[in-house]
Amino acid sequence: MAHLDRLTITNRIIQAPGARHKVETAEYRRKKLIANIEEQTELALLALEGKPLQLQRKRGHTTVRVRPRLWWHQDADGTVLTQIRYNKIAMNLAGRGATIEVGPMKKLPSVYRTVVKAIEAGELDAAIENAARKSRPS
């Protein structure tokens, strides 16, 4: 007890720190969208190879397989259409629409790479901001 006698001990309460709100900057949104596009690119490559379209996600301490949400659709004639999505909201690209006509499936990864370059150049910042605003709870 001699050691504790040297300390000043009180009944004061220490307040817990408040919840931190992450600030979504343009750079944060770009990185988030690019990561999602890279995931879609990987899924497109799996589809081209004829492999099953599955992703692995961490749930707690375990890894589980999940069925992904695909951003593309293939018509009966083989034409692939895709949309770029931010928080499940299809983005309006350059004010011309939300759907990109790709053509054959083999072109889809290159289309996604082109979109990533446009994001890195800041060409889609307004569309990302608009989609982020739409997805926020009111």
NUVO-210198 format. One record per residue (C-alpha): residue number from 1; residue in one letter; x, z, y. Coordinates in nm, 3 decimals. Each point is the difference from the previous one (the first is absolute). Layout:
BEGIN
{NUM 'A' {X Z Y}}
...
// end
This chain:
BEGIN
{1 'M' {0.000 0.000 0.000}}
{2 'A' {0.292 0.041 0.235}}
{3 'H' {0.028 -0.374 0.042}}
{4 'L' {-0.365 -0.043 0.101}}
{5 'D' {0.032 0.279 0.255}}
{6 'R' {0.227 -0.226 0.202}}
{7 'L' {-0.276 -0.264 0.040}}
{8 'T' {-0.289 0.007 0.247}}
{9 'I' {-0.311 -0.036 -0.218}}
{10 'T' {-0.344 -0.048 0.161}}
{11 'N' {-0.356 -0.098 -0.092}}
{12 'R' {0.001 -0.310 0.222}}
{13 'I' {-0.162 -0.312 -0.142}}
{14 'I' {0.184 -0.331 0.004}}
{15 'Q' {-0.222 -0.299 0.075}}
{16 'A' {0.025 -0.289 -0.244}}
{17 'P' {0.104 -0.330 0.155}}
{18 'G' {-0.286 -0.237 0.080}}
{19 'A' {-0.063 -0.316 -0.193}}
{20 'R' {0.226 -0.282 0.103}}
{21 'H' {-0.167 -0.325 0.090}}
{22 'K' {0.216 -0.298 -0.075}}
{23 'V' {0.023 -0.244 0.283}}
{24 'E' {-0.071 -0.352 -0.113}}
{25 'T' {0.231 -0.219 0.199}}
{26 'A' {0.015 -0.377 -0.017}}
{27 'E' {0.318 0.026 -0.207}}
{28 'Y' {-0.168 0.238 -0.246}}
{29 'R' {-0.295 -0.237 -0.041}}
{30 'R' {0.229 -0.299 -0.049}}
{31 'K' {0.195 0.177 -0.275}}
{32 'K' {-0.320 0.112 -0.171}}
{33 'L' {-0.144 -0.353 0.003}}
{34 'I' {0.327 -0.156 -0.117}}
{35 'A' {0.014 0.244 -0.293}}
{36 'N' {-0.353 -0.097 -0.100}}
{37 'I' {0.080 -0.371 0.028}}
{38 'E' {0.311 0.046 -0.216}}
{39 'E' {-0.221 0.169 -0.259}}
{40 'Q' {-0.238 -0.298 0.007}}
{41 'T' {0.298 -0.234 -0.035}}
{42 'E' {0.111 0.187 -0.313}}
{43 'L' {-0.353 -0.024 -0.139}}
{44 'A' {-0.008 -0.374 0.071}}
{45 'L' {0.330 -0.044 -0.184}}
{46 'L' {-0.141 0.195 -0.296}}
{47 'A' {-0.309 -0.224 0.002}}
{48 'L' {0.219 -0.311 0.001}}
{49 'E' {0.191 0.134 -0.302}}
{50 'G' {-0.325 0.079 -0.179}}
{51 'K' {0.077 0.373 -0.019}}
{52 'P' {-0.266 0.271 0.045}}
{53 'L' {-0.070 0.099 0.359}}
{54 'Q' {0.063 0.373 0.003}}
{55 'L' {0.173 0.235 0.241}}
{56 'Q' {0.145 0.343 -0.056}}
{57 'R' {-0.084 0.281 0.240}}
{58 'K' {0.112 0.359 0.014}}
{59 'R' {-0.283 0.250 -0.038}}
{60 'G' {0.154 0.342 0.035}}
{61 'H' {0.285 0.019 -0.248}}
{62 'T' {-0.121 -0.282 -0.222}}
{63 'T' {0.007 -0.375 0.030}}
{64 'V' {-0.322 -0.186 -0.077}}
{65 'R' {-0.089 -0.367 -0.024}}
{66 'V' {-0.260 -0.124 0.243}}
{67 'R' {-0.185 -0.329 0.037}}
{68 'P' {0.100 -0.149 0.335}}
{69 'R' {-0.222 -0.146 0.269}}
{70 'L' {0.093 -0.363 0.028}}
{71 'W' {0.000 -0.166 0.340}}
{72 'W' {-0.041 -0.348 -0.144}}
{73 'H' {-0.270 -0.198 -0.176}}
{74 'Q' {0.038 -0.315 -0.205}}
{75 'D' {-0.280 -0.256 0.021}}
{76 'A' {-0.121 -0.204 -0.299}}
{77 'D' {0.208 -0.298 0.116}}
{78 'G' {0.320 0.214 0.004}}
{79 'T' {0.022 0.047 0.378}}
{80 'V' {0.115 0.348 0.094}}
{81 'L' {-0.138 0.178 0.306}}
{82 'T' {0.148 0.322 0.130}}
{83 'Q' {-0.056 0.254 0.275}}
{84 'I' {0.246 0.239 0.161}}
{85 'R' {-0.148 0.348 0.001}}
{86 'Y' {0.081 0.316 0.191}}
{87 'N' {-0.182 0.312 -0.129}}
{88 'K' {-0.238 -0.224 -0.199}}
{89 'I' {-0.094 -0.192 0.317}}
{90 'A' {0.065 -0.376 -0.007}}
{91 'M' {0.200 -0.085 0.310}}
{92 'N' {-0.092 -0.285 0.234}}
{93 'L' {0.317 -0.210 0.016}}
{94 'A' {0.082 -0.166 0.331}}
{95 'G' {-0.368 0.006 0.093}}
{96 'R' {-0.072 -0.283 -0.246}}
{97 'G' {-0.140 0.194 -0.295}}
{98 'A' {0.081 0.247 -0.273}}
{99 'T' {0.053 -0.230 -0.299}}
{100 'I' {0.314 -0.197 -0.079}}
{101 'E' {-0.039 -0.309 -0.220}}
{102 'V' {0.306 0.005 -0.223}}
{103 'G' {-0.051 -0.290 -0.239}}
{104 'P' {0.146 0.047 -0.348}}
{105 'M' {0.084 0.352 -0.120}}
{106 'K' {0.375 -0.073 -0.006}}
{107 'K' {0.000 -0.019 0.384}}
{108 'L' {-0.148 0.349 0.048}}
{109 'P' {0.332 0.195 0.003}}
{110 'S' {0.146 -0.234 0.264}}
{111 'V' {-0.315 0.040 0.214}}
{112 'Y' {0.039 0.377 -0.019}}
{113 'R' {0.368 -0.029 0.099}}
{114 'T' {-0.103 -0.208 0.303}}
{115 'V' {-0.252 0.266 0.102}}
{116 'V' {0.269 0.271 -0.033}}
{117 'K' {0.224 -0.198 0.236}}
{118 'A' {-0.289 -0.025 0.249}}
{119 'I' {-0.055 0.376 -0.021}}
{120 'E' {0.368 0.073 0.056}}
{121 'A' {-0.007 -0.229 0.305}}
{122 'G' {-0.296 0.193 0.140}}
{123 'E' {-0.243 -0.292 -0.016}}
{124 'L' {-0.268 0.208 -0.174}}
{125 'D' {0.023 0.322 0.203}}
{126 'A' {-0.337 -0.058 0.171}}
{127 'A' {-0.171 -0.080 -0.332}}
{128 'I' {0.154 0.309 -0.163}}
{129 'E' {-0.115 0.219 0.290}}
{130 'N' {-0.350 -0.146 -0.019}}
{131 'A' {-0.023 0.060 -0.377}}
{132 'A' {0.137 0.353 0.038}}
{133 'R' {-0.261 0.073 0.268}}
{134 'K' {-0.280 -0.131 -0.225}}
{135 'S' {0.113 0.212 -0.295}}
{136 'R' {0.015 0.329 0.193}}
{137 'P' {-0.287 0.240 -0.065}}
{138 'S' {-0.232 0.027 0.298}}
// end
